[in-house]
């Protein structure tokens, strides 16, 4: 019995973490470049 709200929160958390990883990668690439 998993409420949809918890699923949405987990999905949002995963999306935010992925977005942060992409930002960190782009920043590190800019610094190296």
N, CA and C atoms as an extended XYZ file, in Angstrom:
99
Properties=species:S:1:pos:R:3:atomname:S:1:resname:S:1:resid:I:1 pbc="F F F"
N         0.851       -1.206        0.000 N   UNK     1
C         0.000        0.000        0.000 CA  UNK     1
C         0.881        1.249        0.000 C   UNK     1
N         1.302        1.661       -1.186 N   UNK     2
C         2.140        2.854       -1.309 CA  UNK     2
C         1.315        4.017       -1.837 C   UNK     2
N         1.125        5.051       -1.039 N   UNK     3
C         0.374        6.229       -1.501 CA  UNK     3
C         1.084        6.906       -2.668 C   UNK     3
N         0.347        7.427       -3.635 N   UNK     4
C         0.950        8.091       -4.800 CA  UNK     4
C         1.809        9.280       -4.389 C   UNK     4
N         1.465        9.918       -3.268 N   UNK     5
C         2.223       11.105       -2.844 CA  UNK     5
C         3.664       10.730       -2.541 C   UNK     5
N         3.860        9.624       -1.844 N   UNK     6
C         5.223        9.188       -1.516 CA  UNK     6
C         5.982        8.868       -2.797 C   UNK     6
N         5.300        8.239       -3.750 N   UNK     7
C         5.944        7.915       -5.025 CA  UNK     7
C         6.373        9.185       -5.749 C   UNK     7
N         5.497       10.194       -5.724 N   UNK     8
C         5.830       11.467       -6.371 CA  UNK     8
C         7.003       12.136       -5.674 C   UNK     8
N         7.029       12.069       -4.339 N   UNK     9
C         8.134       12.675       -3.593 CA  UNK     9
C         9.440       11.981       -3.929 C   UNK     9
N         9.412       10.659       -4.004 N   UNK    10
C        10.626        9.916       -4.346 CA  UNK    10
C        11.073       10.273       -5.759 C   UNK    10
N        10.124       10.384       -6.669 N   UNK    11
C        10.461       10.722       -8.054 CA  UNK    11
C        11.063       12.124       -8.129 C   UNK    11
N        10.474       13.070       -7.384 N   UNK    12
C        11.003       14.435       -7.369 CA  UNK    12
C        12.400       14.455       -6.774 C   UNK    12
N        12.602       13.695       -5.693 N   UNK    13
C        13.909       13.647       -5.042 CA  UNK    13
C        14.945       13.086       -6.011 C   UNK    13
N        14.583       12.028       -6.759 N   UNK    14
C        15.512       11.439       -7.726 CA  UNK    14
C        15.824       12.435       -8.843 C   UNK    14
N        14.805       13.148       -9.303 N   UNK    15
C        15.011       14.115      -10.379 CA  UNK    15
C        15.923       15.244       -9.919 C   UNK    15
N        15.705       15.720       -8.676 N   UNK    16
C        16.533       16.809       -8.160 CA  UNK    16
C        17.969       16.354       -8.011 C   UNK    16
N        18.165       15.149       -7.485 N   UNK    17
C        19.530       14.655       -7.289 CA  UNK    17
C        20.219       14.497       -8.644 C   UNK    17
N        19.483       14.011       -9.644 N   UNK    18
C        20.069       13.846      -10.976 CA  UNK    18
C        20.412       15.216      -11.561 C   UNK    18
N        19.532       16.194      -11.360 N   UNK    19
C        19.776       17.539      -11.879 CA  UNK    19
C        21.011       18.133      -11.217 C   UNK    19
N        21.158       17.908       -9.915 N   UNK    20
C        22.325       18.433       -9.199 CA  UNK    20
C        23.597       17.786       -9.722 C   UNK    20
N        23.547       16.484      -10.000 N   UNK    21
C        24.726       15.789      -10.525 CA  UNK    21
C        25.111       16.366      -11.881 C   UNK    21
N        24.123       16.635      -12.721 N   UNK    22
C        24.399       17.197      -14.046 CA  UNK    22
C        25.009       18.588      -13.910 C   UNK    22
N        24.494       19.381      -12.950 N   UNK    23
C        25.039       20.729      -12.732 CA  UNK    23
C        26.481       20.644      -12.269 C   UNK    23
N        26.764       19.714      -11.342 N   UNK    24
C        28.132       19.569      -10.848 CA  UNK    24
C        29.056       19.136      -11.980 C   UNK    24
N        28.585       18.222      -12.835 N   UNK    25
C        29.411       17.764      -13.951 CA  UNK    25
C        29.704       18.913      -14.908 C   UNK    25
N        28.685       19.698      -15.232 N   UNK    26
C        28.886       20.814      -16.160 CA  UNK    26
C        29.828       21.843      -15.558 C   UNK    26
N        29.708       22.093      -14.242 N   UNK    27
C        30.598       23.063      -13.591 CA  UNK    27
C        32.036       22.562      -13.626 C   UNK    27
N        32.239       21.285      -13.323 N   UNK    28
C        33.601       20.740      -13.314 CA  UNK    28
C        34.182       20.783      -14.728 C   UNK    28
N        33.349       20.524      -15.736 N   UNK    29
C        33.836       20.579      -17.115 CA  UNK    29
C        34.235       22.005      -17.480 C   UNK    29
N        33.447       22.978      -17.031 N   UNK    30
C        33.770       24.378      -17.332 CA  UNK    30
C        35.078       24.766      -16.660 C   UNK    30
N        35.283       24.291      -15.427 N   UNK    31
C        36.518       24.627      -14.704 CA  UNK    31
C        37.719       23.991      -15.410 C   UNK    31
N        37.572       22.727      -15.819 N   UNK    32
C        38.684       22.047      -16.493 CA  UNK    32
C        38.943       22.682      -17.852 C   UNK    32
N        37.872       23.074      -18.548 N   UNK    33
C        38.013       23.654      -19.869 CA  UNK    33
C        38.514       25.070      -19.770 C   UNK    33
